[in-house]
């Protein structure tokens, strides 16, 4: 199952989709996008992978193409954007596993992800990365609520 990259942020997604639509009319070569955004490919790829996992872009043969969902997302207001994320996030990790737990700490989610074979967070910064993703994507979208150190379905 695909995973939100720890280095991808919602603001990065908005920026990526905005540039794709308004500068490149929905399709461009990955290296042209890298040049336009003035970032290294290593810095660009986390949001590209995450946007692809969310179904907002497709990537193939060096081209990056915005999908209908990506166009809807970028042309929507903040409420609709949150609704779209709330609908898409359960399809990818760590949210798929988080939703099965319903109420959890970061440590409990990390343990369950390891049991499920999700190794993206098996690093010295894994706990921090997971917490950032839960807040940046899950709490922002309204999918999750956080109280103290416990997350639960909103």
N, C-alpha and C positions, 0 to 999 in steps of 0.2 A: 504494500500500500504506500502511496506517496505521502510525503511529509512536508509541512511548512518548514522552510529553511530558517534556522535560528538567526541568520543575518538579514532576513527580509522583514520589512515593516509595511504597514498599511500605506503610509505616505509614499513609499517606494513604488507600490502597486499603482497608486493614483498617478504618480509621475510617469511611470512607464507607459501606462495606457494613454495618458494625455499626449505624450510625445508621439506615440504610434499613430494616434488618430489625427492630430493637428499638424504634425510635421511631415509624416510619411503616408498619410491617407490610409492607414491601417495595415501597411505591409512594408517591411524593409529587410535588408541584410543585417544580420546580427552585428557585424563590424561597423556598419554605418550608424547603427543605433548607439554602439559604444562610443563612437567618435562624437556624435551629436550630444550625448549626455556627459561627455568628458570624464568618463570613468574607466577604470581597468576592467577587462572582461571578468576577472576574478570577483570584482565587486558587483558586477551586473548580474552574474549568473544566479545568485541566490534568489533574487526577485523573479528572474525569468523562470526558474524551476517552480517557484511557488505560484506564480501566475498561471503557469501551465497546469499545475496540479489542481488549481481552482477552476480550470476550464475557461480562463479569460483570454488566453493566447494559445496558439499552436506554434511549434517550432519544427522545422524540417528543412533539410538540405541548406542550412545556413540562414534561412529566412525565418523571421518572426512575424506572425500574422495575428491581428486582434480577432477574436471570435465575436459572434453576436452578443454573447453574454458580457464580454469585455466592453463592447460598445454601449450596451445598456447600462453597465456599471458606471462608466465614465460620464455618461450623459445624465445620470440620475443625481438627485439631491442626497444629502447625507443619510436621511432615514431609509431611503430605498437601498443605498449602498450597504448599510448595516443589515438590512433584510436579506440582501443577496449573499453577503458573507455568512450570516447565520444559517442560511439554507445550504451553502456549499461546504462549510467547514467540517460538518460531521462525516464527510466522505474521505477525509484525509487525517493523517496522524499529526499531532497527538490527540486531536479532538475525537476521533472515532473511539479510541480507547477511553478517553475521559468521559464521554457520554455513557459508556457502559458502566462506569463506576458510579456515576451520578453525583457523588460527594467524595472529595478526596483532598489530600495534601499533595504537594509537589513530589515528596518522597514516595508516597503510595503510587502515584501515577508513573514515576520513573521505574519503580519495581514492576508494575504491570506491563509497561512498554517493553522492558527487558524480557519478560515472560513471553510477550507476543513477538519477539524477534526484532523489535525496532531498536537499532543500535545508534541512531543519530545523536542520542543524548548520553552515550557512554564515554564521557570525557571529563577532564577536570572542571570545565565550565558548563557541563551538561545540566546541572540543576538550575543554574542561573539562566541558561539559554531557554530551558523549558518554561521557567517562570515568566520570562520576557514574552514568549510566544503566547502563553495563556492570557496574559494581560493585554498585550498589543492586539491580538486578534480575537480571542474569546470574550474578554470583558468588554472591549471596545464594541464588538458586534452585538452584544447583549445575549450571546449564547450562554455565557457563564457569569456568575456572581462571585465576588470574593469577600470573605469576612475573616479578618485576621489572616491565618495561614491556610484556610480551608476554601476550596473552590466547590461550587455546586451548580447544577443546571439552573438557569434563570427562569 
